[in-house]
Amino acid sequence: MNNRNPLTSTQIRLLQAGLNHRTVNSRKLARLLYISNNTVRTEFQQICINLGAHERTEALIIALQMGWIELPPPPSK
């Protein structure tokens, strides 16, 4: 896979929110991003297709490895 990012800004935002909040749950992400649950599911389907991922967690890992999303800072103590 080359380093060209095949994802839309909405898809990047969705993946980043999933990583930041440690969830790939559609309902939780929909509430966080003020979008519909159906939109989250549709976007994740397209993300997986674009990245060749079999599941959401794999898509997060690919996007992280490619540098398209970033790890959140560690929680402060």
CYANA upper distance limits for C-alpha pairs under 8 A (distance plus 0.5 A):
  3 ASN  CA     66 MET  CA      6.90
  5 ASN  CA     68 TRP  CA      7.64
  6 PRO  CA     50 ASN  CA      6.92
  6 PRO  CA     51 LEU  CA      8.17
  7 LEU  CA     11 GLN  CA      6.37
  7 LEU  CA     12 ILE  CA      6.93
  7 LEU  CA     47 ILE  CA      7.32
  7 LEU  CA     50 ASN  CA      7.75
  8 THR  CA     12 ILE  CA      6.79
  9 SER  CA     13 ARG  CA      6.59
 10 THR  CA     14 LEU  CA      6.65
 11 GLN  CA     15 LEU  CA      6.71
 11 GLN  CA     43 GLU  CA      6.80
 11 GLN  CA     44 PHE  CA      8.04
 11 GLN  CA     47 ILE  CA      7.29
 12 ILE  CA     16 GLN  CA      6.52
 12 ILE  CA     68 TRP  CA      7.70
 12 ILE  CA     69 ILE  CA      7.39
 13 ARG  CA     17 ALA  CA      6.55
 14 LEU  CA     18 GLY  CA      6.70
 14 LEU  CA     29 LEU  CA      7.87
 14 LEU  CA     33 LEU  CA      8.22
 14 LEU  CA     40 VAL  CA      8.15
 15 LEU  CA     19 LEU  CA      6.75
 15 LEU  CA     60 LEU  CA      6.65
 15 LEU  CA     63 ALA  CA      8.39
 15 LEU  CA     69 ILE  CA      7.75
 16 GLN  CA     20 ASN  CA      6.48
 16 GLN  CA     69 ILE  CA      6.23
 16 GLN  CA     70 GLU  CA      7.64
 17 ALA  CA     21 HIS  CA      6.43
 17 ALA  CA     29 LEU  CA      7.60
 17 ALA  CA     32 LEU  CA      8.33
 17 ALA  CA     33 LEU  CA      8.45
 18 GLY  CA     22 ARG  CA      6.04
 18 GLY  CA     23 THR  CA      5.40
 18 GLY  CA     24 VAL  CA      5.84
 18 GLY  CA     29 LEU  CA      7.29
 18 GLY  CA     60 LEU  CA      8.46
 19 LEU  CA     23 THR  CA      7.13
 19 LEU  CA     60 LEU  CA      7.72
 19 LEU  CA     71 LEU  CA      7.53
 19 LEU  CA     72 PRO  CA      7.87
 20 ASN  CA     71 LEU  CA      7.72
 20 ASN  CA     72 PRO  CA      6.03
 23 THR  CA     28 LYS  CA      8.03
 23 THR  CA     29 LEU  CA      8.02
 24 VAL  CA     28 LYS  CA      8.36
 24 VAL  CA     29 LEU  CA      7.51
 24 VAL  CA     56 ARG  CA      7.14
 24 VAL  CA     57 THR  CA      7.75
 25 ASN  CA     29 LEU  CA      6.70
 26 SER  CA     30 ALA  CA      6.42
 26 SER  CA     37 ASN  CA      6.12
 26 SER  CA     40 VAL  CA      6.23
 26 SER  CA     41 ARG  CA      6.86
 27 ARG  CA     31 ARG  CA      6.75
 27 ARG  CA     37 ASN  CA      5.99
 28 LYS  CA     32 LEU  CA      6.73
 29 LEU  CA     33 LEU  CA      6.54
 29 LEU  CA     37 ASN  CA      8.33
 29 LEU  CA     40 VAL  CA      7.67
 30 ALA  CA     34 TYR  CA      6.14
 30 ALA  CA     35 ILE  CA      5.39
 30 ALA  CA     36 SER  CA      5.91
 30 ALA  CA     37 ASN  CA      5.69
 30 ALA  CA     39 THR  CA      8.34
 30 ALA  CA     40 VAL  CA      6.74
 31 ARG  CA     35 ILE  CA      7.23
 31 ARG  CA     36 SER  CA      8.30
 35 ILE  CA     39 THR  CA      7.06
 35 ILE  CA     40 VAL  CA      7.80
 36 SER  CA     40 VAL  CA      7.04
 37 ASN  CA     41 ARG  CA      6.89
 38 ASN  CA     42 THR  CA      6.60
 39 THR  CA     43 GLU  CA      6.47
 40 VAL  CA     44 PHE  CA      6.59
 41 ARG  CA     45 GLN  CA      6.70
 42 THR  CA     46 GLN  CA      6.87
 43 GLU  CA     47 ILE  CA      6.56
 44 PHE  CA     48 CYS  CA      6.60
 44 PHE  CA     56 ARG  CA      7.24
 45 GLN  CA     49 ILE  CA      6.80
 46 GLN  CA     50 ASN  CA      6.56
 47 ILE  CA     51 LEU  CA      6.58
 47 ILE  CA     53 ALA  CA      8.40
 47 ILE  CA     59 ALA  CA      7.48
 48 CYS  CA     52 GLY  CA      6.10
 48 CYS  CA     53 ALA  CA      5.09
 48 CYS  CA     54 HIS  CA      6.84
 48 CYS  CA     55 GLU  CA      7.11
 48 CYS  CA     56 ARG  CA      7.34
 48 CYS  CA     59 ALA  CA      6.44
 49 ILE  CA     53 ALA  CA      7.05
 51 LEU  CA     59 ALA  CA      7.06
 51 LEU  CA     62 ILE  CA      7.86
 52 GLY  CA     59 ALA  CA      8.49
 53 ALA  CA     58 GLU  CA      6.17
 53 ALA  CA     59 ALA  CA      5.86
 53 ALA  CA     62 ILE  CA      8.49
 54 HIS  CA     58 GLU  CA      7.20
 54 HIS  CA     59 ALA  CA      8.21
 55 GLU  CA     59 ALA  CA      6.96
 56 ARG  CA     60 LEU  CA      6.83
 57 THR  CA     61 ILE  CA      6.84
 58 GLU  CA     62 ILE  CA      6.70
 59 ALA  CA     63 ALA  CA      6.66
 60 LEU  CA     64 LEU  CA      6.58
 61 ILE  CA     65 GLN  CA      6.54
 62 ILE  CA     66 MET  CA      6.60
 63 ALA  CA     67 GLY  CA      6.75
 63 ALA  CA     68 TRP  CA      5.70
 63 ALA  CA     69 ILE  CA      6.42
 64 LEU  CA     68 TRP  CA      6.47
 64 LEU  CA     69 ILE  CA      5.64
 64 LEU  CA     70 GLU  CA      6.61
 64 LEU  CA     71 LEU  CA      7.99
